Amino acid sequence: MELLLKAHKAEESPYKAINQLTDKWEKYSHEVTRLLIGGVNNVLKSRLRKAAEDAALVFKGRVQYNPRTGKPIKISEWKRLEEAINKYLGIEKNMMAKKMINDSFWLGTLINRLDTEGQRIQRPLSRFDVDNPDFIGYNYTDYDLDRIEIEQRATGIYLQNITDRARSKIQTIIIEGTKQRKRPSKVFQDLWDQEEDINRDWDRVVKTETSYGTTNGLLISQLRQEPEEEHIFMKGISSPNACRHCLRLINEQVVVLKDTPTETGRITIEGVEYEVIWPEKSNYGRKSANYWPCIPLHPYCRCAWTRWYLELEELLGREAK
Ligand SMILES: [Zn+2]
């Protein structure tokens, strides 16, 4: 499973602008990790420098811990460490959840509009990075705006899990370092060794949630357009190195878009049965054997939906003959 997820990390969305948005937030979160570990190290260093001034605590260049109390780090020092951790994790998390999801829904909305206008985006798109996206101007209803807010809360919770994990990792390294009388340089090294691991956690949420947001923005925007036909057909595009589930359930598959879930997840139109998709459809809680088509299909999924017309299918079919 881990190997499968690793493979997905290399996947690129068919839409360059989505890759650009993902990169932006991954870079941002990695910078937070760097500042976090750097900040913690600085607090620890100043503590050690203070300790170094006390001759009794340093022997042959090594910091000696108090064996009597077994508590080399005082409560006041823990507080400073907590402050350093909170400084980089607390505020960033809330901002990320709000802005990243706003950006994603907005990007999905813009992609849909450009796609509809027959301008498939090939070049990077920078217009998604706005402070107050005009969702109302694109016919979003109050219900749709609530959907964005719910998604922001969900992302906030996923990011909270990451920050909690990062915090506990850092605290464990410091506690174990002092318990085992590790050299400060070793403790610093142990902290920096966590960088990649913490970044991997960020990347998973950034990749999955930007995909979820852009997909839902695109689908909602599609649903809020003037209806041209009775049914809205969409077609899946996967990247060439997508997993077998995506290739089977999404790639080149024609599905029907509805505003709300249908009971069976399927619909029959003119004798042909189609899978149905709707905004917020997900495989959450489903095993891969029971996956149904939705984007993201799984964490790290980079597939995308695009509008499809059955007449186009017939046309292409005729050309193929
Ligand atoms: Zn996929």
Boltz pocket constraint, residues with backbone or C-beta under 6 A from the ligand:
constraints:
  - pocket:
      binder: B
      contacts: [[A, 238], [A, 242], [A, 243], [A, 246], [A, 250], [A, 296], [A, 297], [A, 298], [A, 301], [A, 302], [A, 303]]
      max_distance: 6.0
